[in-house]
Amino acid sequence: MASPIDPAPDPGPPAAPPRRTRVVLAEVTRRRTGTEATRAELTQQTQVGEALVRGLVRAQLALALRLSLVVAVGLGGLPLLFAIAPETGAAKLFGVNLPWLLLGAAAFPFLVAVGWTYVHLAERNEQDFTDVVQRPER
């Protein structure tokens, strides 16, 4: 009879540890595409990435300056028009002086139209930038 204090029978030599398997993520091993390379240029702020962003900023600045000039000429030119042609400043439309109508009522829809145009063209600039970044390289 075996006593309860007796050790368990010897199972034999220890089993070999399982082999280690190296797991590599597919994204790390695959070759970068042109789009990923360009995105990397942007995120790592390399010279190419900086040039791309600088181009976008320059395009947005040029758009803002052009539309600012439109507003300056459109609204700033009205007092000049009234000074050069006093009969225009004295004209009445619907019983109200024309300068009051142009500067008081027509200026707001004009500014809204310029603002809408700016937003539309700025979004187009950004879409063009995105297209350049996502374009596959040849």
C-alpha positions as CSV (number, residue, x, y, z in Angstrom):
1,M,0.0,0.0,0.0
2,A,1.4,3.4,-0.9
3,S,1.5,5.9,1.8
4,P,0.0,9.4,1.3
5,I,3.4,11.0,1.8
6,D,5.0,9.1,-1.0
7,P,5.9,11.2,-4.0
8,A,4.1,10.7,-7.3
9,P,5.7,8.3,-9.8
10,D,8.4,9.9,-12.1
11,P,6.8,10.8,-15.5
12,G,10.1,10.6,-17.3
13,P,12.2,13.2,-18.9
14,P,10.7,16.8,-19.2
15,A,9.0,17.6,-22.5
16,A,10.8,20.1,-24.8
17,P,9.3,23.6,-24.6
18,P,7.2,24.6,-27.6
19,R,9.0,26.4,-30.5
20,R,8.6,30.1,-30.6
21,T,6.8,31.6,-33.6
22,R,7.7,35.0,-34.8
23,V,4.5,37.0,-35.7
24,V,4.9,40.0,-38.0
25,L,2.2,42.4,-38.8
26,A,1.3,42.6,-42.4
27,E,1.3,46.4,-42.5
28,V,4.8,46.6,-41.3
29,T,6.2,44.2,-43.8
30,R,4.4,45.3,-46.9
31,R,6.0,47.9,-49.2
32,R,4.8,51.5,-48.8
33,T,2.6,52.7,-51.6
34,G,2.9,56.2,-53.1
35,T,0.0,57.5,-51.0
36,E,1.5,56.2,-47.8
37,A,4.9,57.6,-48.7
38,T,3.4,61.1,-49.2
39,R,1.4,60.8,-46.0
40,A,4.6,59.9,-44.2
41,E,6.3,62.9,-45.7
42,L,3.5,65.1,-44.2
43,T,3.4,63.5,-40.8
44,Q,7.2,63.4,-40.4
45,Q,7.4,67.0,-41.6
46,T,10.1,66.4,-44.1
47,Q,11.1,69.0,-46.7
48,V,8.6,67.4,-49.2
49,G,5.8,67.5,-46.7
50,E,6.6,71.1,-45.8
51,A,6.6,72.1,-49.4
52,L,3.2,70.4,-49.9
53,V,1.7,72.2,-46.9
54,R,3.3,75.5,-47.9
55,G,1.7,75.2,-51.3
56,L,-1.7,74.7,-49.7
57,V,-1.2,77.7,-47.3
58,R,0.0,79.8,-50.2
59,A,-3.1,78.9,-52.3
60,Q,-5.4,79.7,-49.4
61,L,-3.7,83.0,-48.8
62,A,-3.9,84.0,-52.5
63,L,-7.6,83.2,-52.5
64,A,-8.2,85.3,-49.3
65,L,-6.3,88.2,-50.8
66,R,-8.2,88.1,-54.1
67,L,-11.6,88.0,-52.4
68,S,-10.5,90.8,-50.0
69,L,-9.6,92.9,-53.0
70,V,-13.1,92.2,-54.4
71,V,-14.7,93.3,-51.1
72,A,-12.4,96.4,-50.9
73,V,-13.2,97.4,-54.5
74,G,-16.9,96.5,-54.2
75,L,-17.7,98.3,-51.0
76,G,-14.8,100.8,-50.9
77,G,-15.5,101.9,-54.5
78,L,-19.1,103.0,-53.7
79,P,-18.0,106.2,-51.8
80,L,-15.7,107.0,-54.7
81,L,-18.5,106.5,-57.1
82,F,-20.8,108.8,-55.2
83,A,-18.0,111.5,-55.0
84,I,-17.3,111.2,-58.8
85,A,-20.9,111.1,-59.8
86,P,-22.9,113.2,-57.3
87,E,-26.2,112.5,-59.3
88,T,-25.8,108.8,-58.4
89,G,-25.5,109.7,-54.7
90,A,-28.6,111.8,-55.0
91,A,-30.7,109.2,-56.8
92,K,-33.7,107.7,-55.0
93,L,-35.0,104.1,-55.4
94,F,-38.3,103.2,-53.7
95,G,-38.2,106.5,-52.0
96,V,-34.8,105.8,-50.3
97,N,-31.5,107.3,-51.3
98,L,-29.4,104.9,-53.4
99,P,-26.3,105.2,-51.1
100,W,-28.4,104.0,-48.1
101,L,-29.7,101.1,-50.1
102,L,-26.3,100.0,-51.4
103,L,-24.4,100.4,-48.2
104,G,-27.2,99.5,-45.8
105,A,-29.0,96.7,-47.6
106,A,-27.1,95.4,-50.6
107,A,-23.7,95.2,-48.7
108,F,-24.9,92.2,-46.5
109,P,-25.9,89.9,-49.4
110,F,-22.7,90.9,-51.2
111,L,-20.6,89.9,-48.1
112,V,-22.6,86.7,-47.7
113,A,-22.0,85.8,-51.4
114,V,-18.2,86.6,-51.1
115,G,-18.1,84.5,-47.9
116,W,-19.9,81.5,-49.6
117,T,-17.5,81.8,-52.6
118,Y,-14.5,81.8,-50.3
119,V,-15.7,78.7,-48.4
120,H,-16.5,76.9,-51.7
121,L,-13.1,77.8,-53.3
122,A,-11.1,77.0,-50.1
123,E,-12.7,73.6,-49.9
124,R,-11.8,73.0,-53.5
125,N,-8.2,74.0,-52.7
126,E,-8.2,71.5,-49.8
127,Q,-9.7,68.8,-52.1
128,D,-7.0,69.4,-54.7
129,F,-4.4,69.1,-51.9
130,T,-6.0,65.8,-50.8
131,D,-6.0,64.5,-54.4
132,V,-2.3,65.3,-54.7
133,V,-1.5,63.5,-51.4
134,Q,-3.6,60.5,-52.3
135,R,-2.5,60.2,-55.9
136,P,-0.5,57.1,-56.6
137,E,3.1,57.8,-57.7
138,R,4.2,56.4,-61.0
